[in-house]
Amino acid sequence: MNKYELVCHQCGHRTDSFKTWFEADQQCPKCGCQRADIHYNADYSQLRQLFNGTPENFYHYFDFLPISSRQNIVSFGEGAIPIEEWTFLNDYARKEYGVECRAMVYRNDLNGGTGTFKDIAASLGASVMKENGVNAYCVASTGNTATAFARYLSKAGIPFTVFVPNDATPDSVEAIRQYGQTVVVSEGGYGQAKKEAADFHRDNHVLISTGNIDPIRVEAKRTMVFEYLRQLGQMPDVYVQAVAGGTGPIALDKGVRELQQHLGNVKYPRMILAQQDTCDPMVQAWEKAAANNFPEGYEKDYPSVTPHTRISILSAGTPGMYPIVAPLVRQSGGSFVRVKESELVSQAQWIKRERNVLLGPASMVCFAGFLEALKQGLIRNGDTVLLNTGEGASRQQWFVKEVEA
């Protein structure tokens, strides 16, 4: 019996391994759907014992990950990051809004790979590819994904080609190149970079990232649910994240559904997803749907916008994952919120004064999303609120300079 299998989200066809999945060009061999849930032949009662442990990385949950041999693990100590209670936010909520809540921060800037939320996905991706004999990989990326995969695939010995948009930050491009991987700077934006990556995949028969629905990314990131239970003892009432694509919310949903099926009463948190006002197509779509009482098919009605943001990793003007993510947010009782990019620097300075922590601009969109959720009355008395911050500021030197000015 295989450790796991991939179950097509559309037709239910079962694929026995990632080797077969890769041979089918990462899609269901029966219907062509690229989205699949991974099911495990595992004893989920053992998870409760793991919640009592102290992990070195997210492979603490090895039996619930799609990799068969520990010898193929490619890791820099990611995923076992602390959840910190930031009491100054509790005080702020109480003083400004009369709300008694607990603000907990999931510190992805402390990941051992590149200090971002992308590290766990890159680690599992490199491990699965190594185990299944993948000899090359490519992706279109605005920065963090490419940097993380560059480091982990270098350690795995797998050549990697990255197509970045012409507005990618020099810090991100240099970070990718320093790991000995290939960077192609597109003549256009993210959409053009994606087309060039797809052409490279087709012409050179190189495995390509399938983006936010990539089951490897989803499986890795859904281990955050395990960590929330391990560290908090229960799921938070509210989950806050900055969003451009949407792997995080998709992974959270998968993890909670999985544990509800096997462990019973696991809380589904209200999702608050934040976008900055300089690139906010999901927020625009949500506001339109809410104003019309969420008519049938609302999730398919979303705009494409021209980004005017300096936060390149949150510059997805066409929100292709909105039809998947919006129903999850609505099901959770949550919302999308808009924050002001112009206020992020002063908010980052506030955190630096209070915690001596310098978060990156995408993390600050998450932080600002928490403040906006308070303002809109989306956070209630007694709520435990989990802020899933995305990255540190080390590769965003323009932001560092402005915060420290």
MARROMAR-743779 format. One record per residue (C-alpha): x, y, z; residue number from 1. Coordinates in nm, 3 decimals. Each point is the difference from the previous one (the first is absolute). Layout:
// residues N
{xx->X; yy->Y; zz->Z; n->NUM}
...
// end
This chain:
// residues 405
{xx->0.000; yy->0.000; zz->0.000; n->1}
{xx->0.134; yy->0.342; zz->-0.099; n->2}
{xx->0.050; yy->0.260; zz->0.269; n->3}
{xx->-0.224; yy->0.245; zz->-0.186; n->4}
{xx->-0.195; yy->0.059; zz->-0.320; n->5}
{xx->-0.115; yy->0.306; zz->-0.191; n->6}
{xx->-0.377; yy->0.025; zz->-0.041; n->7}
{xx->-0.123; yy->0.217; zz->-0.288; n->8}
{xx->-0.210; yy->0.290; zz->0.126; n->9}
{xx->-0.222; yy->-0.017; zz->-0.308; n->10}
{xx->-0.063; yy->-0.365; zz->-0.086; n->11}
{xx->0.136; yy->-0.187; zz->0.303; n->12}
{xx->0.254; yy->-0.203; zz->-0.197; n->13}
{xx->0.281; yy->-0.130; zz->0.222; n->14}
{xx->0.365; yy->0.036; zz->-0.098; n->15}
{xx->0.231; yy->-0.229; zz->0.194; n->16}
{xx->0.311; yy->0.221; zz->0.036; n->17}
{xx->0.170; yy->0.322; zz->-0.099; n->18}
{xx->0.210; yy->-0.197; zz->-0.248; n->19}
{xx->-0.318; yy->-0.083; zz->-0.191; n->20}
{xx->-0.132; yy->0.355; zz->0.053; n->21}
{xx->0.316; yy->0.151; zz->-0.148; n->22}
{xx->-0.008; yy->-0.242; zz->-0.295; n->23}
{xx->-0.356; yy->0.123; zz->-0.069; n->24}
{xx->0.131; yy->0.361; zz->-0.010; n->25}
{xx->-0.145; yy->0.072; zz->0.346; n->26}
{xx->-0.360; yy->-0.054; zz->-0.087; n->27}
{xx->-0.264; yy->-0.266; zz->0.038; n->28}
{xx->0.066; yy->-0.264; zz->-0.268; n->29}
{xx->-0.376; yy->-0.049; zz->-0.034; n->30}
{xx->-0.146; yy->0.353; zz->-0.023; n->31}
{xx->0.301; yy->0.236; zz->-0.014; n->32}
{xx->-0.081; yy->0.189; zz->0.321; n->33}
{xx->0.312; yy->0.140; zz->0.169; n->34}
{xx->-0.153; yy->0.014; zz->0.347; n->35}
{xx->0.024; yy->-0.303; zz->0.227; n->36}
{xx->-0.033; yy->-0.074; zz->0.370; n->37}
{xx->0.254; yy->-0.236; zz->0.152; n->38}
{xx->-0.140; yy->-0.278; zz->0.217; n->39}
{xx->0.220; yy->-0.193; zz->0.243; n->40}
{xx->-0.004; yy->-0.358; zz->0.120; n->41}
{xx->0.094; yy->0.114; zz->0.349; n->42}
{xx->-0.121; yy->-0.033; zz->0.356; n->43}
{xx->-0.117; yy->0.352; zz->0.080; n->44}
{xx->-0.026; yy->-0.080; zz->0.369; n->45}
{xx->0.381; yy->0.019; zz->-0.001; n->46}
{xx->-0.023; yy->0.370; zz->-0.074; n->47}
{xx->-0.107; yy->0.069; zz->0.356; n->48}
{xx->0.330; yy->-0.144; zz->0.122; n->49}
{xx->0.189; yy->0.221; zz->-0.247; n->50}
{xx->-0.177; yy->0.306; zz->0.142; n->51}
{xx->0.189; yy->-0.069; zz->0.324; n->52}
{xx->0.340; yy->-0.002; zz->-0.168; n->53}
{xx->0.253; yy->0.273; zz->-0.074; n->54}
{xx->0.078; yy->-0.009; zz->-0.373; n->55}
{xx->0.317; yy->0.107; zz->-0.177; n->56}
{xx->-0.194; yy->0.056; zz->-0.323; n->57}
{xx->-0.336; yy->-0.085; zz->-0.152; n->58}
{xx->0.121; yy->-0.354; zz->-0.086; n->59}
{xx->-0.099; yy->-0.064; zz->0.360; n->60}
{xx->-0.324; yy->-0.091; zz->-0.184; n->61}
{xx->0.178; yy->-0.237; zz->-0.240; n->62}
{xx->-0.276; yy->-0.263; zz->0.005; n->63}
{xx->-0.242; yy->0.264; zz->-0.127; n->64}
{xx->0.212; yy->0.128; zz->-0.287; n->65}
{xx->0.030; yy->-0.144; zz->-0.355; n->66}
{xx->0.359; yy->-0.120; zz->0.024; n->67}
{xx->0.102; yy->-0.361; zz->0.061; n->68}
{xx->0.364; yy->0.014; zz->0.110; n->69}
{xx->0.152; yy->0.233; zz->0.257; n->70}
{xx->0.325; yy->-0.024; zz->-0.198; n->71}
{xx->-0.157; yy->0.223; zz->-0.265; n->72}
{xx->-0.088; yy->0.283; zz->0.237; n->73}
{xx->0.145; yy->0.338; zz->-0.102; n->74}
{xx->-0.024; yy->0.229; zz->0.301; n->75}
{xx->0.146; yy->0.311; zz->0.160; n->76}
{xx->-0.214; yy->-0.017; zz->0.315; n->77}
{xx->-0.328; yy->0.145; zz->-0.120; n->78}
{xx->-0.356; yy->-0.027; zz->0.126; n->79}
{xx->0.080; yy->-0.037; zz->0.371; n->80}
{xx->-0.037; yy->0.372; zz->0.064; n->81}
{xx->-0.139; yy->0.165; zz->0.311; n->82}
{xx->-0.342; yy->0.151; zz->0.048; n->83}
{xx->0.045; yy->0.312; zz->0.210; n->84}
{xx->-0.265; yy->0.197; zz->0.186; n->85}
{xx->0.049; yy->0.367; zz->-0.077; n->86}
{xx->-0.163; yy->0.157; zz->0.304; n->87}
{xx->0.036; yy->0.355; zz->-0.130; n->88}
{xx->-0.260; yy->-0.092; zz->-0.262; n->89}
{xx->-0.229; yy->-0.135; zz->0.270; n->90}
{xx->0.038; yy->0.332; zz->0.182; n->91}
{xx->-0.068; yy->0.193; zz->-0.320; n->92}
{xx->-0.318; yy->-0.197; zz->-0.073; n->93}
{xx->-0.123; yy->0.057; zz->0.355; n->94}
{xx->0.083; yy->0.372; zz->0.009; n->95}
{xx->-0.114; yy->0.099; zz->-0.349; n->96}
{xx->-0.296; yy->-0.231; zz->-0.057; n->97}
{xx->-0.094; yy->-0.152; zz->0.336; n->98}
{xx->0.076; yy->-0.348; zz->-0.135; n->99}
{xx->0.158; yy->-0.262; zz->0.225; n->100}
{xx->0.199; yy->-0.229; zz->-0.231; n->101}
{xx->0.333; yy->-0.180; zz->-0.021; n->102}
{xx->0.224; yy->0.083; zz->-0.297; n->103}
{xx->0.231; yy->-0.290; zz->-0.083; n->104}
{xx->0.269; yy->0.036; zz->-0.269; n->105}
{xx->0.133; yy->-0.296; zz->-0.201; n->106}
{xx->0.361; yy->0.107; zz->-0.066; n->107}
{xx->0.084; yy->-0.116; zz->-0.355; n->108}
{xx->0.291; yy->0.245; zz->0.000; n->109}
{xx->0.171; yy->-0.250; zz->0.231; n->110}
{xx->-0.011; yy->-0.288; zz->-0.249; n->111}
{xx->0.344; yy->-0.150; zz->-0.053; n->112}
{xx->-0.003; yy->0.009; zz->-0.379; n->113}
{xx->-0.061; yy->0.352; zz->-0.130; n->114}
{xx->-0.213; yy->0.142; zz->0.280; n->115}
{xx->-0.335; yy->-0.020; zz->-0.180; n->116}
{xx->-0.325; yy->-0.198; zz->-0.003; n->117}
{xx->0.121; yy->-0.152; zz->-0.329; n->118}
{xx->0.277; yy->-0.203; zz->0.166; n->119}
{xx->-0.215; yy->-0.295; zz->0.104; n->120}
{xx->-0.140; yy->-0.034; zz->-0.353; n->121}
{xx->0.347; yy->0.022; zz->-0.153; n->122}
{xx->0.136; yy->-0.256; zz->0.245; n->123}
{xx->-0.270; yy->-0.255; zz->-0.072; n->124}
{xx->0.018; yy->0.077; zz->-0.371; n->125}
{xx->0.374; yy->-0.063; zz->-0.013; n->126}
{xx->-0.038; yy->-0.316; zz->0.209; n->127}
{xx->-0.280; yy->-0.146; zz->-0.213; n->128}
{xx->0.184; yy->0.084; zz->-0.323; n->129}
{xx->0.321; yy->-0.152; zz->0.130; n->130}
{xx->-0.183; yy->-0.317; zz->0.100; n->131}
{xx->-0.170; yy->-0.032; zz->-0.339; n->132}
{xx->0.299; yy->0.071; zz->-0.223; n->133}
{xx->-0.100; yy->0.343; zz->-0.133; n->134}
{xx->0.301; yy->0.147; zz->-0.180; n->135}
{xx->-0.114; yy->0.360; zz->-0.066; n->136}
{xx->-0.269; yy->0.244; zz->0.113; n->137}
{xx->-0.126; yy->0.344; zz->-0.101; n->138}
{xx->-0.236; yy->0.262; zz->0.134; n->139}
{xx->-0.128; yy->0.352; zz->-0.057; n->140}
{xx->0.025; yy->0.191; zz->0.324; n->141}
{xx->-0.010; yy->0.350; zz->0.144; n->142}
{xx->0.273; yy->-0.078; zz->0.252; n->143}
{xx->-0.047; yy->-0.204; zz->0.318; n->144}
{xx->-0.102; yy->-0.329; zz->-0.162; n->145}
{xx->0.290; yy->0.016; zz->-0.244; n->146}
{xx->0.254; yy->0.086; zz->0.269; n->147}
{xx->-0.114; yy->-0.282; zz->0.227; n->148}
{xx->-0.006; yy->-0.261; zz->-0.277; n->149}
{xx->0.340; yy->0.121; zz->-0.125; n->150}
{xx->0.160; yy->-0.075; zz->0.335; n->151}
{xx->-0.167; yy->-0.336; zz->0.062; n->152}
{xx->0.037; yy->-0.130; zz->-0.355; n->153}
{xx->0.367; yy->0.097; zz->0.004; n->154}
{xx->0.045; yy->-0.216; zz->0.309; n->155}
{xx->-0.185; yy->-0.282; zz->-0.177; n->156}
{xx->0.220; yy->0.039; zz->-0.310; n->157}
{xx->-0.293; yy->0.081; zz->-0.230; n->158}
{xx->0.049; yy->0.275; zz->-0.264; n->159}
{xx->-0.262; yy->0.274; zz->0.027; n->160}
{xx->-0.101; yy->0.273; zz->-0.245; n->161}
{xx->-0.196; yy->0.298; zz->0.128; n->162}
{xx->-0.196; yy->0.246; zz->-0.213; n->163}
{xx->-0.054; yy->0.325; zz->0.188; n->164}
{xx->-0.199; yy->0.309; zz->-0.108; n->165}
{xx->0.186; yy->0.312; zz->-0.101; n->166}
{xx->-0.097; yy->0.170; zz->0.328; n->167}
{xx->0.155; yy->-0.269; zz->0.224; n->168}
{xx->0.223; yy->0.152; zz->0.266; n->169}
{xx->0.378; yy->-0.019; zz->-0.062; n->170}
{xx->0.035; yy->-0.153; zz->0.349; n->171}
{xx->-0.218; yy->-0.295; zz->-0.099; n->172}
{xx->0.175; yy->-0.053; zz->-0.335; n->173}
{xx->0.342; yy->0.004; zz->0.167; n->174}
{xx->-0.119; yy->-0.241; zz->0.271; n->175}
{xx->-0.109; yy->-0.253; zz->-0.264; n->176}
{xx->0.325; yy->0.030; zz->-0.192; n->177}
{xx->0.216; yy->-0.041; zz->0.309; n->178}
{xx->-0.128; yy->-0.359; zz->0.028; n->179}
{xx->0.139; yy->-0.075; zz->-0.347; n->180}
{xx->-0.338; yy->-0.016; zz->-0.172; n->181}
{xx->-0.112; yy->0.162; zz->-0.326; n->182}
{xx->-0.206; yy->0.321; zz->-0.003; n->183}
{xx->-0.178; yy->0.129; zz->-0.309; n->184}
{xx->-0.130; yy->0.355; zz->0.040; n->185}
{xx->-0.309; yy->0.043; zz->-0.217; n->186}
{xx->-0.052; yy->0.302; zz->-0.221; n->187}
{xx->-0.348; yy->0.030; zz->0.149; n->188}
{xx->-0.189; yy->-0.049; zz->0.323; n->189}
{xx->-0.096; yy->-0.312; zz->0.189; n->190}
{xx->-0.242; yy->-0.115; zz->-0.272; n->191}
{xx->0.277; yy->0.010; zz->-0.260; n->192}
{xx->0.238; yy->-0.182; zz->0.234; n->193}
{xx->-0.260; yy->-0.276; zz->0.044; n->194}
{xx->-0.035; yy->-0.036; zz->-0.379; n->195}
{xx->0.376; yy->-0.023; zz->-0.043; n->196}
{xx->0.024; yy->-0.266; zz->0.270; n->197}
{xx->-0.283; yy->-0.199; zz->-0.163; n->198}
{xx->0.177; yy->0.017; zz->-0.336; n->199}
{xx->0.326; yy->-0.116; zz->0.160; n->200}
{xx->-0.183; yy->-0.289; zz->0.168; n->201}
{xx->-0.159; yy->-0.109; zz->-0.327; n->202}
{xx->0.305; yy->0.042; zz->-0.223; n->203}
{xx->0.253; yy->-0.159; zz->0.239; n->204}
{xx->-0.219; yy->-0.258; zz->0.177; n->205}
{xx->0.092; yy->0.152; zz->0.337; n->206}
{xx->-0.229; yy->-0.048; zz->0.298; n->207}
{xx->-0.179; yy->0.327; zz->0.084; n->208}
{xx->-0.167; yy->0.130; zz->0.311; n->209}
{xx->-0.378; yy->-0.030; zz->-0.018; n->210}
{xx->-0.033; yy->0.299; zz->0.230; n->211}
{xx->-0.230; yy->0.047; zz->0.295; n->212}
{xx->-0.183; yy->-0.332; zz->-0.041; n->213}
{xx->0.322; yy->-0.204; zz->-0.021; n->214}
{xx->-0.075; yy->-0.289; zz->0.238; n->215}
{xx->0.360; yy->0.005; zz->0.126; n->216}
{xx->-0.033; yy->0.362; zz->0.108; n->217}
{xx->-0.341; yy->-0.062; zz->0.154; n->218}
{xx->0.118; yy->-0.306; zz->0.195; n->219}
{xx->0.302; yy->0.180; zz->0.138; n->220}
{xx->-0.186; yy->0.313; zz->0.102; n->221}
{xx->-0.291; yy->-0.186; zz->0.155; n->222}
{xx->0.241; yy->-0.120; zz->0.271; n->223}
{xx->-0.046; yy->0.348; zz->0.150; n->224}
{xx->-0.333; yy->-0.137; zz->0.125; n->225}
{xx->0.191; yy->-0.270; zz->0.189; n->226}
{xx->0.227; yy->0.265; zz->0.150; n->227}
{xx->-0.292; yy->0.217; zz->0.109; n->228}
{xx->-0.147; yy->-0.296; zz->0.185; n->229}
{xx->0.336; yy->-0.098; zz->0.147; n->230}
{xx->0.087; yy->0.347; zz->0.126; n->231}
{xx->-0.342; yy->0.146; zz->0.082; n->232}
{xx->-0.185; yy->-0.316; zz->0.099; n->233}
{xx->-0.282; yy->0.088; zz->-0.240; n->234}
{xx->-0.060; yy->0.180; zz->-0.327; n->235}
{xx->-0.021; yy->0.381; zz->0.015; n->236}
{xx->-0.335; yy->0.170; zz->-0.039; n->237}
{xx->0.133; yy->0.231; zz->-0.272; n->238}
{xx->0.273; yy->-0.052; zz->-0.261; n->239}
{xx->0.156; yy->0.308; zz->-0.165; n->240}
{xx->0.227; yy->-0.005; zz->-0.306; n->241}
{xx->0.104; yy->0.224; zz->-0.287; n->242}
{xx->-0.111; yy->-0.155; zz->-0.327; n->243}
{xx->0.106; yy->0.022; zz->-0.363; n->244}
{xx->-0.049; yy->-0.357; zz->-0.125; n->245}
{xx->-0.154; yy->-0.201; zz->0.279; n->246}
{xx->0.192; yy->-0.317; zz->0.084; n->247}
{xx->-0.014; yy->0.087; zz->0.371; n->248}
{xx->-0.381; yy->0.006; zz->0.028; n->249}
{xx->-0.030; yy->-0.308; zz->-0.221; n->250}
{xx->0.251; yy->-0.184; zz->0.220; n->251}
{xx->-0.170; yy->0.113; zz->0.320; n->252}
{xx->-0.331; yy->-0.132; zz->-0.132; n->253}
{xx->0.153; yy->-0.333; zz->-0.099; n->254}
{xx->0.170; yy->-0.045; zz->0.337; n->255}
{xx->-0.311; yy->0.079; zz->0.202; n->256}
{xx->-0.225; yy->-0.224; zz->-0.215; n->257}
{xx->0.250; yy->-0.282; zz->0.031; n->258}
{xx->0.011; yy->0.023; zz->0.379; n->259}
{xx->-0.375; yy->0.043; zz->0.031; n->260}
{xx->-0.038; yy->-0.327; zz->-0.189; n->261}
{xx->0.251; yy->-0.192; zz->0.211; n->262}
{xx->0.006; yy->0.172; zz->0.339; n->263}
{xx->-0.350; yy->0.141; zz->0.028; n->264}
{xx->-0.061; yy->0.340; zz->0.155; n->265}
{xx->0.260; yy->0.233; zz->-0.156; n->266}
{xx->-0.100; yy->0.366; zz->-0.028; n->267}
{xx->-0.013; yy->0.166; zz->-0.344; n->268}
{xx->0.133; yy->0.357; zz->0.050; n->269}
{xx->-0.150; yy->0.308; zz->-0.160; n->270}
{xx->0.236; yy->0.106; zz->-0.280; n->271}
{xx->0.094; yy->0.366; zz->-0.034; n->272}
{xx->0.200; yy->0.047; zz->-0.321; n->273}
{xx->0.165; yy->0.336; zz->-0.061; n->274}
{xx->0.114; yy->0.179; zz->-0.314; n->275}
{xx->0.163; yy->0.340; zz->-0.033; n->276}
{xx->-0.194; yy->0.276; zz->-0.175; n->277}
{xx->0.257; yy->0.011; zz->-0.282; n->278}
{xx->-0.088; yy->-0.355; zz->-0.115; n->279}
{xx->-0.334; yy->-0.121; zz->0.140; n->280}
{xx->-0.201; yy->-0.194; zz->-0.261; n->281}
{xx->-0.126; yy->-0.259; zz->0.249; n->282}
{xx->-0.125; yy->0.271; zz->0.235; n->283}
{xx->-0.177; yy->0.175; zz->-0.288; n->284}
{xx->-0.167; yy->-0.324; zz->-0.104; n->285}
{xx->-0.104; yy->-0.079; zz->0.358; n->286}
{xx->-0.147; yy->0.346; zz->0.059; n->287}
{xx->-0.204; yy->-0.027; zz->-0.319; n->288}
{xx->-0.126; yy->-0.346; zz->0.095; n->289}
{xx->-0.088; yy->0.109; zz->0.355; n->290}
{xx->-0.187; yy->0.308; zz->-0.128; n->291}
{xx->-0.214; yy->-0.234; zz->-0.212; n->292}
{xx->-0.051; yy->-0.262; zz->0.274; n->293}
{xx->0.237; yy->-0.250; zz->-0.161; n->294}
{xx->-0.200; yy->-0.096; zz->-0.310; n->295}
{xx->0.045; yy->-0.337; zz->-0.163; n->296}
{xx->0.334; yy->-0.014; zz->-0.179; n->297}
{xx->0.140; yy->0.299; zz->0.194; n->298}
{xx->0.337; yy->-0.176; zz->0.037; n->299}
{xx->0.053; yy->0.009; zz->-0.376; n->300}
{xx->-0.051; yy->0.376; zz->-0.021; n->301}
{xx->0.331; yy->0.171; zz->0.070; n->302}
{xx->0.199; yy->0.280; zz->-0.163; n->303}
{xx->0.350; yy->0.018; zz->-0.135; n->304}
{xx->0.185; yy->0.306; zz->0.123; n->305}
{xx->0.327; yy->0.166; zz->-0.087; n->306}
{xx->0.217; yy->-0.021; zz->0.313; n->307}
{xx->0.145; yy->0.324; zz->0.132; n->308}
{xx->0.173; yy->-0.157; zz->0.296; n->309}
{xx->0.361; yy->-0.015; zz->0.109; n->310}
{xx->-0.066; yy->-0.337; zz->0.167; n->311}
{xx->0.092; yy->-0.220; zz->-0.294; n->312}
{xx->-0.095; yy->-0.325; zz->0.174; n->313}
{xx->-0.356; yy->0.132; zz->0.036; n->314}
{xx->-0.040; yy->0.131; zz->-0.353; n->315}
{xx->-0.237; yy->-0.256; zz->-0.153; n->316}
{xx->-0.239; yy->0.223; zz->-0.195; n->317}
{xx->-0.208; yy->-0.290; zz->-0.132; n->318}
{xx->-0.118; yy->-0.209; zz->0.296; n->319}
{xx->-0.034; yy->-0.341; zz->-0.162; n->320}
{xx->-0.050; yy->-0.175; zz->0.335; n->321}
{xx->-0.292; yy->0.220; zz->0.107; n->322}
{xx->-0.262; yy->-0.256; zz->-0.115; n->323}
{xx->0.158; yy->-0.249; zz->0.242; n->324}
{xx->0.094; yy->0.232; zz->0.284; n->325}
{xx->-0.313; yy->0.219; zz->0.021; n->326}
{xx->-0.238; yy->-0.288; zz->0.084; n->327}
{xx->0.242; yy->-0.115; zz->0.272; n->328}
{xx->-0.002; yy->0.348; zz->0.154; n->329}
{xx->-0.378; yy->0.019; zz->-0.015; n->330}
{xx->-0.041; yy->-0.351; zz->0.143; n->331}
{xx->0.224; yy->0.099; zz->0.290; n->332}
{xx->-0.204; yy->0.310; zz->0.082; n->333}
{xx->0.299; yy->0.219; zz->-0.084; n->334}
{xx->0.070; yy->0.284; zz->-0.241; n->335}
{xx->0.250; yy->0.170; zz->-0.229; n->336}
{xx->0.131; yy->0.337; zz->0.119; n->337}
{xx->0.186; yy->0.285; zz->-0.166; n->338}
{xx->0.296; yy->0.172; zz->0.168; n->339}
{xx->0.197; yy->0.310; zz->-0.092; n->340}
{xx->0.347; yy->-0.067; zz->-0.136; n->341}
{xx->0.102; yy->0.354; zz->0.097; n->342}
{xx->-0.044; yy->-0.089; zz->0.371; n->343}
{xx->0.212; yy->-0.316; zz->0.005; n->344}
{xx->0.332; yy->0.168; zz->0.079; n->345}
{xx->-0.135; yy->0.179; zz->0.310; n->346}
{xx->-0.164; yy->-0.323; zz->0.115; n->347}
{xx->0.329; yy->-0.188; zz->-0.048; n->348}
{xx->0.172; yy->0.267; zz->0.211; n->349}
{xx->-0.260; yy->-0.062; zz->0.272; n->350}
{xx->0.082; yy->-0.374; zz->0.002; n->351}
{xx->0.373; yy->0.072; zz->0.007; n->352}
{xx->-0.045; yy->0.224; zz->0.306; n->353}
{xx->-0.217; yy->-0.255; zz->0.180; n->354}
{xx->0.169; yy->-0.328; zz->-0.096; n->355}
{xx->0.331; yy->0.092; zz->-0.166; n->356}
{xx->-0.118; yy->-0.203; zz->-0.301; n->357}
{xx->0.021; yy->0.123; zz->-0.358; n->358}
{xx->-0.257; yy->-0.170; zz->-0.221; n->359}
{xx->-0.018; yy->0.023; zz->-0.378; n->360}
{xx->-0.265; yy->0.202; zz->-0.185; n->361}
{xx->-0.218; yy->-0.302; zz->-0.081; n->362}
{xx->-0.001; yy->-0.094; zz->0.369; n->363}
{xx->-0.103; yy->0.355; zz->0.074; n->364}
{xx->-0.305; yy->-0.038; zz->-0.225; n->365}
{xx->-0.101; yy->-0.287; zz->0.228; n->366}
{xx->0.065; yy->0.215; zz->0.307; n->367}
{xx->-0.200; yy->0.287; zz->-0.148; n->368}
{xx->-0.276; yy->-0.248; zz->-0.083; n->369}
{xx->-0.031; yy->-0.076; zz->0.372; n->370}
{xx->-0.034; yy->0.371; zz->0.077; n->371}
{xx->-0.260; yy->0.044; zz->-0.275; n->372}
{xx->-0.195; yy->-0.304; zz->0.122; n->373}
{xx->-0.016; yy->0.161; zz->0.345; n->374}
{xx->-0.122; yy->0.324; zz->-0.155; n->375}
{xx->-0.273; yy->-0.182; zz->-0.194; n->376}
{xx->-0.117; yy->-0.197; zz->0.305; n->377}
{xx->0.110; yy->-0.333; zz->-0.147; n->378}
{xx->0.183; yy->-0.099; zz->0.320; n->379}
{xx->-0.210; yy->-0.079; zz->0.306; n->380}
{xx->0.043; yy->-0.016; zz->0.372; n->381}
{xx->0.175; yy->-0.321; zz->0.099; n->382}
{xx->0.151; yy->-0.066; zz->-0.344; n->383}
{xx->0.343; yy->-0.150; zz->-0.040; n->384}
{xx->0.136; yy->0.154; zz->-0.320; n->385}
{xx->0.286; yy->-0.164; zz->-0.192; n->386}
{xx->0.203; yy->0.230; zz->-0.227; n->387}
{xx->0.185; yy->-0.210; zz->-0.257; n->388}
{xx->0.278; yy->0.244; zz->-0.088; n->389}
{xx->0.168; yy->-0.079; zz->-0.328; n->390}
{xx->0.365; yy->0.111; zz->0.007; n->391}
{xx->0.276; yy->0.199; zz->0.157; n->392}
{xx->0.139; yy->0.317; zz->-0.156; n->393}
{xx->0.353; yy->-0.114; zz->-0.090; n->394}
{xx->-0.063; yy->-0.014; zz->-0.377; n->395}
{xx->-0.207; yy->0.322; zz->-0.010; n->396}
{xx->0.271; yy->0.255; zz->0.071; n->397}
{xx->-0.210; yy->0.290; zz->-0.129; n->398}
{xx->-0.248; yy->-0.079; zz->0.277; n->399}
{xx->0.271; yy->-0.040; zz->0.263; n->400}
{xx->0.146; yy->0.342; zz->-0.087; n->401}
{xx->-0.338; yy->0.170; zz->0.031; n->402}
{xx->-0.085; yy->-0.170; zz->0.329; n->403}
{xx->0.339; yy->0.085; zz->0.149; n->404}
{xx->0.010; yy->0.356; zz->-0.137; n->405}
// end
